[in-house]
Amino acid sequence: MRPLPLPDPGTPPLTTPARMLAWQAWRQRGILAMALLVGALTMLGQAATPLLFGRVVDDGLTSGFGRDLFLGIGALLAVAVVMVGAGALSHRYDVENWLRSAFAFSQVVGYKASRSGHAITRKLPTGEVVAAVANDALRTGEIFAMAGRFLGGVLAYVAVTIVLLSQNLTIGLVIALGIPVVAAILALLVKPLQSRQAAQREATGRLTSLGADTVSGLRILRGIGGEEVFAGRYAAQSQTVRREGVRVAVVQSYLDGLQVLLPGLLAVAVVWLGARAAVAGEITPGQLVTYYSYAAFLAWPVQMATQMLQMTIRGLISAGKIQDVLRIEAATRPSATPAPAPAPGAPLADEASGLVLEPGRVVGLVSADPDTSAQVAVRLGRFDDDAEAATPVRLGGVLLADLDTEHLRHRVVVAEATSHLFSGVLGEELDARGRAVEAALMDAVLTADAQDVLDSVPGGLAGDLPEKGRSLSGGQRQRVALARALLTEPEILVLVEPTSAVDAHTEARIAERVAAARRGRTTLVVTASPLVLDHLDAVHLLDDAGRVVAQGTHAELLARHDAAGTAYRAVVGRSMTDDEPGPTDRATSRTDDHETAGSAR
């Protein structure tokens, strides 16, 4: 089995769900062919067993313990060995087909989510994206897992029908025609089952979205006393899912019951006809045993065919949901012919604001409206081609929209104010690009003044960080995110409010260390904190329209006696007071390591 995840899961077609499933089948055609082969051998071996057993019975009755009897027993043993070996391989390849297809679609959805930016959550609820990976990908995999056994069942039915028709036309016709009639009756329940399964899938997706929203906003809900309202909404949606599940279960129970009843009635008819034929001397006792065994055996292919039909319907529904995710157009689209990348050391210029980041300088960006400065900073990372078309940014004179996205992501890194952390080993989560050694990790932790995080996480760098770093305080999460950004070591680093959740002493240490660590490399820090601005090479001031109106060192801007100096002093002076909230979170104080400081970060 090839290792998972796959190096390249491919780009599936988005025309129809069936086309996408066929595309995936072709991609794993090798293991799928093996599953079909061993599945056919398994079922054909089982189909041969009643025929051989009937002959053994006849040989024993006519010849007693003789050569023919022992040859028949030997043939049964040989078939049993083939069945055991093929059955073991069939299970192996069924599971491999299931895993390969399910994980391939999970990878495709994961890649789409990671490359679509905010566009995916703008078009689809978070729950739909989560369900596409957690449920839909697995449902599509079930089709491939069942394919081998289904083909074997079809071949077994054809082989049994040929054998029975050659021995007794009446009984052969009863079985040959009875099985399709049974399958057709069962198929009548499939359409209502499909519609109810689709309704359940929609309700489950909404429940997942509601749960994700409630959990992510639990702290806010507690602050406004809204837990009971949202808990009531979740409970109501849970009941909707339960009702839809009951509706599915009703049809499923009828289907399961008929899968036992109808083949059972067919077996009764075959035994009755066979007994009459045996009494009349038209068939041998061994043939009667064979007919009865086949009547019981063929119930299995019918069940497998019904299961395959159900899995195919569920898989098509799920494939459609996956395609809904894959159809989301990424916020940044790859250029058909990317422009040649500028040489290292090229300036990064935002034309709308007039901000130019000269190579090798550590500078700040200040605005009376923190949202304005944050918007400028985010544009520098090219996160939304459509929204930023009117505010072009150029690297060395080349539009960011014309550059290869992957190349740009390695040269320009924007660390936004929201310090989102991921679960996993702390050292691995810090090293987003997987290339840092322990010494580099420790240097980044020291620069971000996050040594206390190593003490709070059992195992330090080798310890596990829980989901969203919830075991850490707000200030700790912010400093871990800062260390992670520093470890990417990009040519151009943009930090948006990297110290808004820490106290003044911690902020001063971080400012000094970050400025020293990034000295000689292009860096922009969006902040209004004088403790940070005082360590930078220069500061750019934006006016209310988002244009750069002044630049200079922190001391120079403070000393100016014009309108720009007055505006600058008003902004940084406000940040000096402990009474005022931080610039990016007006509902929180600037106290380090308190949950309130990091709740909105």
KELOLO-244612 format. One record per residue (C-alpha): residue in three letters; z, x, y; residue number from 1. Coordinates in steps of 0.2 Angstrom, whole numbers. Layout:
r;zz;xx;yy;k
ALA;Z;X;Y;NUM .
...
***
This chain:
r;zz;xx;yy;k
MET;0;0;0;1 .
ARG;-5;7;17;2 .
PRO;10;9;29;3 .
LEU;14;-4;41;4 .
PRO;12;-6;56;5 .
LEU;-6;-3;55;6 .
PRO;-14;10;67;7 .
ASP;-26;-2;73;8 .
PRO;-24;-21;69;9 .
GLY;-41;-24;77;10 .
THR;-47;-38;89;11 .
PRO;-49;-55;80;12 .
PRO;-62;-67;85;13 .
LEU;-55;-82;95;14 .
THR;-69;-95;92;15 .
THR;-60;-105;78;16 .
PRO;-44;-103;68;17 .
ALA;-55;-102;52;18 .
ARG;-66;-89;59;19 .
MET;-50;-78;63;20 .
LEU;-43;-80;46;21 .
ALA;-60;-75;38;22 .
TRP;-60;-60;49;23 .
GLN;-43;-55;43;24 .
ALA;-48;-58;25;25 .
TRP;-63;-46;27;26 .
ARG;-51;-33;35;27 .
GLN;-40;-33;19;28 .
ARG;-54;-36;7;29 .
GLY;-49;-22;-5;30 .
ILE;-32;-28;-9;31 .
LEU;-38;-46;-8;32 .
ALA;-51;-43;-21;33 .
MET;-38;-35;-32;34 .
ALA;-27;-50;-30;35 .
LEU;-41;-62;-35;36 .
LEU;-45;-51;-50;37 .
VAL;-27;-50;-57;38 .
GLY;-24;-68;-52;39 .
ALA;-39;-73;-62;40 .
LEU;-34;-63;-77;41 .
THR;-17;-70;-77;42 .
MET;-23;-88;-77;43 .
LEU;-37;-86;-89;44 .
GLY;-24;-78;-101;45 .
GLN;-13;-93;-99;46 .
ALA;-28;-104;-102;47 .
ALA;-33;-95;-118;48 .
THR;-15;-96;-125;49 .
PRO;-16;-115;-131;50 .
LEU;-33;-112;-139;51 .
LEU;-27;-97;-149;52 .
PHE;-11;-106;-153;53 .
GLY;-20;-121;-160;54 .
ARG;-31;-110;-171;55 .
VAL;-15;-101;-177;56 .
VAL;-8;-119;-182;57 .
ASP;-24;-123;-191;58 .
ASP;-25;-106;-200;59 .
GLY;-7;-108;-206;60 .
LEU;-9;-126;-212;61 .
THR;-25;-121;-222;62 .
SER;-23;-103;-227;63 .
GLY;-4;-101;-226;64 .
PHE;3;-83;-223;65 .
GLY;-14;-74;-223;66 .
ARG;-25;-62;-214;67 .
ASP;-32;-76;-202;68 .
LEU;-14;-81;-197;69 .
PHE;-9;-63;-193;70 .
LEU;-25;-60;-184;71 .
GLY;-22;-75;-173;72 .
ILE;-4;-70;-170;73 .
GLY;-10;-53;-165;74 .
ALA;-22;-61;-153;75 .
LEU;-8;-71;-145;76 .
LEU;2;-55;-143;77 .
ALA;-13;-46;-135;78 .
VAL;-15;-60;-123;79 .
ALA;3;-60;-119;80 .
VAL;3;-41;-115;81 .
VAL;-12;-44;-103;82 .
MET;-3;-59;-95;83 .
VAL;13;-49;-92;84 .
GLY;3;-34;-84;85 .
ALA;-9;-45;-74;86 .
GLY;6;-56;-68;87 .
ALA;16;-41;-62;88 .
LEU;1;-34;-53;89 .
SER;-3;-51;-46;90 .
HIS;14;-53;-38;91 .
ARG;12;-36;-31;92 .
TYR;-4;-39;-23;93 .
ASP;1;-57;-17;94 .
VAL;15;-50;-8;95 .
GLU;5;-35;0;96 .
ASN;-8;-48;6;97 .
TRP;5;-58;14;98 .
LEU;13;-44;22;99 .
ARG;-3;-36;28;100 .
SER;-10;-51;36;101 .
ALA;7;-57;43;102 .
PHE;11;-41;51;103 .
ALA;-7;-38;57;104 .
PHE;-6;-54;67;105 .
SER;12;-50;73;106 .
GLN;5;-33;79;107 .
VAL;-10;-42;88;108 .
VAL;2;-54;97;109 .
GLY;14;-40;101;110 .
TYR;0;-30;109;111 .
LYS;-6;-45;119;112 .
ALA;11;-48;125;113 .
SER;15;-30;130;114 .
ARG;-2;-29;139;115 .
SER;-3;-46;147;116 .
GLY;11;-43;159;117 .
HIS;18;-58;168;118 .
ALA;2;-68;164;119 .
ILE;8;-72;147;120 .
THR;24;-80;152;121 .
ARG;15;-89;167;122 .
LYS;3;-98;155;123 .
LEU;14;-100;139;124 .
PRO;33;-104;137;125 .
THR;42;-89;130;126 .
GLY;47;-99;114;127 .
GLU;28;-101;110;128 .
VAL;26;-82;110;129 .
VAL;41;-79;100;130 .
ALA;36;-93;87;131 .
ALA;19;-85;86;132 .
VAL;27;-69;79;133 .
ALA;42;-77;70;134 .
ASN;34;-92;62;135 .
ASP;15;-93;64;136 .
ALA;10;-75;58;137 .
LEU;20;-78;42;138 .
ARG;12;-95;39;139 .
THR;-6;-87;40;140 .
GLY;0;-74;28;141 .
GLU;4;-87;15;142 .
ILE;-14;-92;13;143 .
PHE;-18;-74;8;144 .
ALA;-3;-73;-4;145 .
MET;-9;-89;-13;146 .
ALA;-27;-84;-14;147 .
GLY;-27;-75;-30;148 .
ARG;-17;-88;-40;149 .
PHE;-28;-102;-33;150 .
LEU;-44;-94;-38;151 .
GLY;-36;-91;-56;152 .
GLY;-32;-109;-57;153 .
VAL;-49;-114;-53;154 .
LEU;-57;-103;-66;155 .
ALA;-44;-108;-79;156 .
TYR;-49;-127;-75;157 .
VAL;-67;-123;-78;158 .
ALA;-64;-113;-94;159 .
VAL;-53;-126;-101;160 .
THR;-65;-140;-97;161 .
ILE;-79;-131;-106;162 .
VAL;-68;-128;-121;163 .
LEU;-63;-146;-122;164 .
LEU;-80;-154;-119;165 .
SER;-87;-143;-134;166 .
GLN;-73;-149;-146;167 .
ASN;-71;-167;-142;168 .
LEU;-82;-176;-129;169 .
THR;-70;-191;-125;170 .
ILE;-54;-180;-123;171 .
GLY;-64;-167;-113;172 .
LEU;-71;-180;-101;173 .
VAL;-53;-187;-99;174 .
ILE;-46;-171;-94;175 .
ALA;-62;-165;-84;176 .
LEU;-63;-180;-74;177 .
GLY;-44;-184;-73;178 .
ILE;-39;-168;-65;179 .
PRO;-51;-170;-50;180 .
VAL;-45;-188;-48;181 .
VAL;-27;-182;-48;182 .
ALA;-31;-169;-35;183 .
ALA;-41;-182;-24;184 .
ILE;-26;-194;-24;185 .
LEU;-14;-180;-19;186 .
ALA;-27;-175;-5;187 .
LEU;-25;-192;3;188 .
LEU;-7;-187;8;189 .
VAL;-13;-170;15;190 .
LYS;-19;-177;32;191 .
PRO;-3;-187;37;192 .
LEU;6;-172;31;193 .
GLN;-4;-161;43;194 .
SER;-2;-171;58;195 .
ARG;17;-172;55;196 .
GLN;18;-153;52;197 .
ALA;8;-151;69;198 .
ALA;21;-162;78;199 .
GLN;35;-153;70;200 .
ARG;28;-136;76;201 .
GLU;26;-142;94;202 .
ALA;44;-148;94;203 .
THR;50;-132;86;204 .
GLY;41;-122;99;205 .
ARG;49;-132;113;206 .
LEU;66;-130;106;207 .
THR;64;-111;104;208 .
SER;59;-110;123;209 .
LEU;73;-121;128;210 .
GLY;85;-110;118;211 .
ALA;78;-94;125;212 .
ASP;80;-100;143;213 .
THR;97;-106;140;214 .
VAL;103;-90;132;215 .
SER;95;-79;146;216 .
GLY;103;-90;160;217 .
LEU;120;-93;152;218 .
ARG;129;-82;165;219 .
ILE;121;-92;179;220 .
LEU;124;-109;170;221 .
ARG;142;-104;169;222 .
GLY;143;-100;187;223 .
ILE;136;-117;192;224 .
GLY;145;-127;178;225 .
GLY;129;-132;170;226 .
GLU;132;-127;152;227 .
GLU;135;-145;146;228 .
VAL;119;-151;154;229 .
PHE;108;-138;146;230 .
ALA;118;-139;129;231 .
GLY;114;-158;129;232 .
ARG;96;-154;132;233 .
TYR;96;-142;118;234 .
ALA;105;-155;107;235 .
ALA;92;-168;111;236 .
GLN;78;-157;107;237 .
SER;86;-152;91;238 .
GLN;87;-170;86;239 .
THR;69;-172;89;240 .
VAL;65;-157;78;241 .
ARG;76;-164;65;242 .
ARG;67;-181;66;243 .
GLU;50;-173;65;244 .
GLY;57;-163;50;245 .
VAL;62;-179;41;246 .
ARG;45;-186;44;247 .
VAL;37;-171;36;248 .
ALA;49;-172;22;249 .
VAL;45;-190;18;250 .
VAL;27;-186;15;251 .
GLN;31;-170;6;252 .
SER;43;-179;-6;253 .
TYR;29;-191;-10;254 .
LEU;17;-177;-13;255 .
ASP;29;-167;-24;256 .
GLY;33;-183;-34;257 .
LEU;15;-187;-37;258 .
GLN;12;-169;-42;259 .
VAL;23;-172;-57;260 .
LEU;19;-190;-61;261 .
LEU;0;-190;-61;262 .
PRO;-2;-175;-72;263 .
GLY;12;-182;-83;264 .
LEU;2;-198;-85;265 .
LEU;-14;-188;-89;266 .
ALA;-4;-179;-102;267 .
VAL;2;-195;-110;268 .
ALA;-16;-202;-111;269 .
VAL;-23;-186;-119;270 .
VAL;-9;-186;-132;271 .
TRP;-12;-204;-136;272 .
LEU;-31;-201;-138;273 .
GLY;-28;-185;-147;274 .
ALA;-16;-193;-159;275 .
ARG;-29;-207;-163;276 .
ALA;-42;-194;-166;277 .
ALA;-31;-184;-177;278 .
VAL;-27;-199;-188;279 .
ALA;-45;-203;-189;280 .
GLY;-49;-185;-194;281 .
GLU;-60;-182;-179;282 .
ILE;-49;-167;-174;283 .
THR;-37;-155;-183;284 .
PRO;-19;-154;-180;285 .
GLY;-21;-137;-171;286 .
GLN;-34;-145;-159;287 .
LEU;-21;-159;-155;288 .
VAL;-9;-146;-151;289 .
THR;-22;-137;-140;290 .
TYR;-26;-153;-131;291 .
TYR;-8;-158;-127;292 .
SER;-5;-140;-121;293 .
TYR;-20;-140;-110;294 .
ALA;-15;-157;-103;295 .
ALA;2;-150;-98;296 .
PHE;-5;-133;-93;297 .
LEU;-18;-141;-81;298 .
ALA;-4;-148;-70;299 .
TRP;-1;-131;-64;300 .
PRO;-18;-128;-57;301 .
VAL;-17;-145;-49;302 .
GLN;0;-140;-40;303 .
MET;-8;-123;-35;304 .
ALA;-23;-132;-28;305 .
THR;-12;-144;-18;306 .
GLN;0;-130;-12;307 .
MET;-16;-120;-7;308 .
LEU;-22;-135;3;309 .
GLN;-5;-137;12;310 .
MET;-4;-118;16;311 .
THR;-22;-118;22;312 .
ILE;-18;-133;34;313 .
ARG;-2;-125;40;314 .
GLY;-11;-108;42;315 .
LEU;-25;-116;52;316 .
ILE;-12;-124;64;317 .
SER;-3;-107;65;318 .
ALA;-19;-98;68;319 .
GLY;-23;-109;82;320 .
LYS;-6;-106;90;321 .
ILE;-9;-87;88;322 .
GLN;-26;-89;97;323 .
ASP;-18;-98;111;324 .
VAL;-8;-83;114;325 .
LEU;-22;-71;112;326 .
ARG;-33;-81;124;327 .
ILE;-21;-77;138;328 .
GLU;-31;-65;150;329 .
ALA;-21;-50;154;330 .
ALA;-15;-47;172;331 .
THR;-23;-30;171;332 .
ARG;-40;-30;163;333 .
PRO;-48;-14;156;334 .
SER;-64;-9;165;335 .
ALA;-80;-8;155;336 .
THR;-84;9;163;337 .
PRO;-68;17;170;338 .
ALA;-70;28;185;339 .
PRO;-67;47;182;340 .
ALA;-48;50;184;341 .
PRO;-43;60;200;342 .
ALA;-36;77;198;343 .
PRO;-18;79;197;344 .
GLY;-9;80;214;345 .
ALA;-20;66;222;346 .
PRO;-12;55;235;347 .
LEU;-8;37;231;348 .
ALA;-12;25;245;349 .
ASP;-8;7;248;350 .
GLU;-22;1;260;351 .
ALA;-13;-15;265;352 .
SER;3;-7;271;353 .
GLY;-4;10;276;354 .
LEU;9;18;264;355 .
VAL;2;35;258;356 .
LEU;12;45;245;357 .
GLU;8;63;248;358 .
PRO;9;74;232;359 .
GLY;25;83;229;360 .
ARG;36;73;241;361 .
VAL;52;62;238;362 .
VAL;51;48;250;363 .
GLY;59;32;254;364 .
LEU;53;14;259;365 .
VAL;63;3;270;366 .
SER;60;-15;276;367 .
ALA;71;-28;284;368 .
ASP;65;-40;270;369 .
PRO;68;-31;253;370 .
ASP;55;-42;245;371 .
THR;42;-35;256;372 .
SER;46;-17;251;373 .
ALA;47;-22;233;374 .
GLN;30;-30;233;375 .
VAL;22;-14;240;376 .
ALA;31;-3;227;377 .
VAL;25;-15;213;378 .
ARG;7;-14;219;379 .
LEU;7;4;216;380 .
GLY;8;2;198;381 .
ARG;-6;-11;196;382 .
PHE;2;-25;187;383 .
ASP;-10;-39;193;384 .
ASP;-28;-36;196;385 .
ASP;-31;-54;204;386 .
ALA;-16;-54;215;387 .
GLU;-19;-36;221;388 .
ALA;-37;-38;224;389 .
ALA;-34;-42;243;390 .
THR;-21;-27;244;391 .
PRO;-31;-12;236;392 .
VAL;-22;4;231;393 .
ARG;-31;20;228;394 .
LEU;-27;36;219;395 .
GLY;-36;50;226;396 .
GLY;-48;38;234;397 .
VAL;-52;29;217;398 .
LEU;-46;11;216;399 .
LEU;-32;8;203;400 .
ALA;-42;-7;196;401 .
ASP;-56;5;192;402 .
LEU;-46;17;182;403 .
ASP;-42;17;163;404 .
THR;-25;7;162;405 .
GLU;-18;18;149;406 .
HIS;-21;34;159;407 .
LEU;-14;26;174;408 .
ARG;2;21;165;409 .
HIS;5;39;161;410 .
ARG;2;45;179;411 .
VAL;11;31;189;412 .
VAL;27;23;183;413 .
VAL;36;9;192;414 .
ALA;54;6;188;415 .
GLU;58;-11;195;416 .
ALA;75;-18;201;417 .
THR;78;-28;185;418 .
SER;85;-16;172;419 .
HIS;79;-23;156;420 .
LEU;85;-14;141;421 .
PHE;80;-16;123;422 .
SER;90;-16;107;423 .
GLY;90;0;96;424 .
VAL;96;17;95;425 .
LEU;101;23;113;426 .
GLY;92;39;112;427 .
GLU;76;31;106;428 .
GLU;77;18;119;429 .
LEU;79;31;133;430 .
ASP;64;41;126;431 .
ALA;51;27;129;432 .
ARG;37;40;126;433 .
GLY;44;48;111;434 .
ARG;43;66;116;435 .
ALA;60;71;123;436 .
VAL;72;83;115;437 .
GLU;91;80;115;438 .
ALA;92;93;130;439 .
ALA;80;82;140;440 .
LEU;89;66;136;441 .
MET;106;74;141;442 .
ASP;98;80;158;443 .
ALA;92;63;162;444 .
VAL;108;55;157;445 .
LEU;117;67;169;446 .
THR;105;64;183;447 .
ALA;107;46;182;448 .
ASP;126;49;181;449 .
ALA;127;39;165;450 .
GLN;138;50;154;451 .
ASP;151;36;153;452 .
VAL;138;26;143;453 .
LEU;138;39;129;454 .
ASP;157;36;128;455 .
SER;155;17;128;456 .
VAL;141;16;114;457 .
PRO;149;21;97;458 .
GLY;139;36;91;459 .
GLY;132;41;109;460 .
LEU;114;44;109;461 .
ALA;113;40;90;462 .
GLY;122;24;93;463 .
ASP;115;7;93;464 .
LEU;112;-3;109;465 .
PRO;113;-22;107;466 .
GLU;100;-34;114;467 .
LYS;98;-32;132;468 .
GLY;112;-19;132;469 .
ARG;124;-33;134;470 .
SER;139;-22;129;471 .
LEU;136;-12;145;472 .
SER;141;-17;162;473 .
GLY;129;-20;176;474 .
GLY;130;-3;183;475 .
GLN;129;5;166;476 .
ARG;113;-4;162;477 .
GLN;105;1;179;478 .
ARG;109;19;176;479 .
VAL;102;19;158;480 .
ALA;86;11;165;481 .
LEU;85;25;178;482 .
ALA;88;38;165;483 .
ARG;74;30;155;484 .
ALA;62;30;170;485 .
LEU;66;49;173;486 .
LEU;62;53;155;487 .
THR;44;47;157;488 .
GLU;41;62;169;489 .
PRO;26;54;177;490 .
GLU;16;62;190;491 .
ILE;21;48;202;492 .
LEU;38;39;200;493 .
VAL;42;23;210;494 .
LEU;60;18;209;495 .
VAL;65;0;216;496 .
GLU;83;-1;221;497 .
PRO;89;11;208;498 .
THR;107;11;214;499 .
SER;110;-7;220;500 .
ALA;124;-10;206;501 .
VAL;134;6;208;502 .
ASP;148;10;220;503 .
ALA;146;22;235;504 .
HIS;153;38;226;505 .
THR;142;35;211;506 .
GLU;127;31;222;507 .
ALA;129;48;232;508 .
ARG;129;58;216;509 .
ILE;114;49;209;510 .
ALA;104;51;225;511 .
GLU;107;70;226;512 .
ARG;103;73;208;513 .
VAL;87;62;208;514 .
ALA;81;70;223;515 .
ALA;84;87;216;516 .
ALA;76;82;199;517 .
ARG;61;75;206;518 .
ARG;58;88;220;519 .
GLY;40;94;220;520 .
ARG;34;79;211;521 .
THR;28;63;220;522 .
THR;42;50;221;523 .
LEU;45;34;230;524 .
VAL;62;26;232;525 .
VAL;63;8;238;526 .
THR;81;6;246;527 .
ALA;90;3;262;528 .
SER;105;14;257;529 .
PRO;108;28;269;530 .
LEU;117;37;255;531 .
VAL;100;38;246;532 .
LEU;89;40;261;533 .
ASP;98;55;268;534 .
HIS;93;65;253;535 .
LEU;74;61;254;536 .
ASP;60;71;262;537 .
ALA;55;57;272;538 .
VAL;57;38;275;539 .
HIS;43;25;278;540 .
LEU;48;9;288;541 .
LEU;39;-7;286;542 .
ASP;38;-21;299;543 .
ASP;39;-39;295;544 .
ALA;21;-40;291;545 .
GLY;23;-26;278;546 .
ARG;14;-12;288;547 .
VAL;21;5;290;548 .
VAL;27;7;308;549 .
ALA;37;23;307;550 .
GLN;40;38;296;551 .
GLY;51;53;297;552 .
THR;68;59;290;553 .
HIS;83;48;289;554 .
ALA;91;57;303;555 .
GLU;75;57;314;556 .
LEU;73;38;312;557 .
LEU;91;35;316;558 .
ALA;89;46;332;559 .
ARG;74;36;338;560 .
HIS;76;25;354;561 .
ASP;61;14;352;562 .
ALA;59;-2;343;563 .
ALA;56;6;326;564 .
GLY;72;16;328;565 .
THR;81;0;333;566 .
ALA;74;-9;318;567 .
TYR;78;5;306;568 .
ARG;96;6;312;569 .
ALA;98;-13;310;570 .
VAL;92;-12;291;571 .
VAL;102;4;286;572 .
GLY;117;-1;296;573 .
ARG;118;-17;287;574 .
SER;118;-8;271;575 .
MET;133;3;277;576 .
THR;145;-12;277;577 .
ASP;154;-17;262;578 .
ASP;154;-35;267;579 .
GLU;135;-37;266;580 .
PRO;127;-40;249;581 .
GLY;115;-28;241;582 .
PRO;97;-29;247;583 .
THR;90;-36;231;584 .
ASP;104;-47;225;585 .
ARG;112;-56;239;586 .
ALA;124;-65;227;587 .
THR;132;-49;221;588 .
SER;144;-35;227;589 .
ARG;140;-17;226;590 .
THR;155;-13;214;591 .
ASP;150;-2;200;592 .
ASP;152;-7;182;593 .
HIS;156;-25;185;594 .
GLU;146;-39;176;595 .
THR;144;-48;192;596 .
ALA;135;-33;199;597 .
GLY;122;-33;185;598 .
SER;120;-51;181;599 .
ALA;104;-53;191;600 .
ARG;97;-36;188;601 .
***
